Amino acid sequence: MLEIKNLSINYVGKDSITKAVENVSLNISKGELLGIVGESGSGKTTLVRSIMGVNPPSAQISSGKIIYNNKKILDSEDDFITGDYKWREIAFIPQSAMNSLDPVYRVIDQMREILIIRGNYNKKDADKKSEELFKLVGLEKNRLRDFPHQFSGGMKQRVAIAMALALDPKIVIADEPVTALDVIVQRQILDLFNDLRDKLGLSIILVTHDVSVVAYLCQNVAVMYAGEVVERGAVKLILENPFHPYTMGLNNAFPDLHSTDNFLVPIDDTITNELNELKKEYNSLSLNNKNLVESEKFKSLQSKFTNLNTSSLKKG
Amino acid sequence: MSTILEFKNVSKYYDVSRNIKEIFSGAKPKVRAVDQVSFKIKNGESVGIVGESGCGKTTLAKLILNLLSPTSGEIIFENKNINTLKNIEDIQEFKKKLQFVFQNPYDALNPRFTIRDILLEPLKSLKFNPSDYNELINGVMDLVKLNDSNDYLNRYPHELSGGQLQRIVLARALIINPIFVVADEPVSMLDVSVRAGILNAFNDAKKTMNFTAIYISHDLALVKYVCERTIVMYLGSIVEDGPTKDVISNPLHPYTKALVKAVPVPHVNQSHDPLPILGNIPDATKYYKGCKFSDRCPNPTNDCKQQNTKMGLVEVKPGHWVDRCCANCV
């Protein structure tokens, strides 16, 4: 349904270029729950913003394209592509969406703005649709006339979700939708996403730095590191049998409430330095020989993670 | 082990602005941020305080540090009531012994100071001997593992990552060798994969320096990693208090049960059952006649709303306490 092909995005500064997204290819199909996991700075927000075309002007698409239902929506070679699909087919819930609600307008006015201007509803139908949307996300319809500050964090997030669903999109992109929320509210929002996918056949792209959230909700996951997708596949496979040393590192860095182990392995500078070395080596291989699996360095990093000596880490 | 900190029936209430109806009816709605809380902390313990937004955990932390005065009750640190300290020397002594690690590393450090200046600040204001400065600075940088070849000391905060900044915040708290450290959500602003490094640093520091620690968080998984004892707060009151392992594997209070079920884990086959808790975060100004948790409890009894419950915890198992009104349902 949505195809991202060999996308590379650079941020162009005064005298420097930062490679934010490097040669990323991803697909998402109908009804799929895809997680994109990576730390701050891995390029995940830049990647998903490019789907919606909302990156700042300094972001330059250096190569690649994005295709939705066989129509190009982004191409490094074209200057301008139609924005019709925005919000109507693909909607976006930005990071800290609760902070992006306009504080001086009632929620119903903000819903009307989307429905009337972008959706061609008339006022009466727009209000009726808003009531349906609120019901869908679990909010009381009598709250429509409230201001954003009268809602709690979790409720504001639901408002943001309702706004994203306003024009019945097929794909919703949620960038860190539960990061600022308590664990109980977080669970309620994640369950809501699942529910919406069941009821509406929505595809959801969930961007997060929290692997546990992806483990709870998503079927497939793409792991990003330094602008690249280093591992991609079914969540079950990736979590239980990670291949790339970064994914292994990511798994070990997460505290598990119920495990009896009591150690965490941080992704610290030594690991990132080694990964950077690995990346340089990979890039220096000739085009015919880009078989990462064969690289000695890769093998040694892998064994480093699989043979973690837990007792030496506990340091009793 | 002796008791180092004791809270005796401490409350902190805030008046809220009233609407016309309330002014005329004489009602005085209050936010009961901390509501008749009592507990004891022993020397050297690591205690986690867990609860959702608005349960009063940060207010509790501020009360411990004497940044706020309680509306009622006594706070006793090393056998002295901290709110009645009048002597400048006593107050300074108190400040030397307690330190705080903040939630937001970007806000907690002065952006115009170098890292060295940031670490010197507490030493200068508490009048340490200047000849000790370098040794103390190097010692604490070793402790938080920022002692590699990079010269952090001459850098400014904007040149460091979030994880590194939080280590500096920890270093600054530890440089004066406190005996009591309160950390308020120290890792929640950091990426999940970076948190491990900070938690490890915290644990290592505690083993080396042997201070007592209170660790505040809404994330049970992290508290489990750092603390041997966990206190669960709900709407200003303590609802459960016990060894962390027991609180997680065998929660007694219905709120703790919901909290434990809600924590996502990095495993694939997690239960997707609905949480055993109803409704949303409660209104902190509402006055509850009986059990505060009754309107969110999945299995309330008739007694729950009636009892004019005296606040308090009851020891259901050795060392494991639960709120009196929910003890019956255990």
Interface residues (C-beta under 8 A of the other chain):
Chain A: E39 S40 S152 G153 G154 M155 D182 V183 I184 V185 Q186 R187 Q188 L190 D191 N194 H209 D210 V211 S212 V213 A215 Y216 V235 K236 L239 E240 G249 L250 N251 A253 F254 P255 D256 L257 H258 N262 L264 V265 P266 I267 D268 D269 K315
Chain B: E52 S53 D148 G162 D191 V192 S193 V194 R195 A196 G197 L199 N200 D204 H218 D219 L220 A221 L222 K224 Y225 I248 S249 A258 L259 V260 A262 V263 P264 V265 P266 H267 V268 Q270 H272 P274 L275 I277 N280 I281
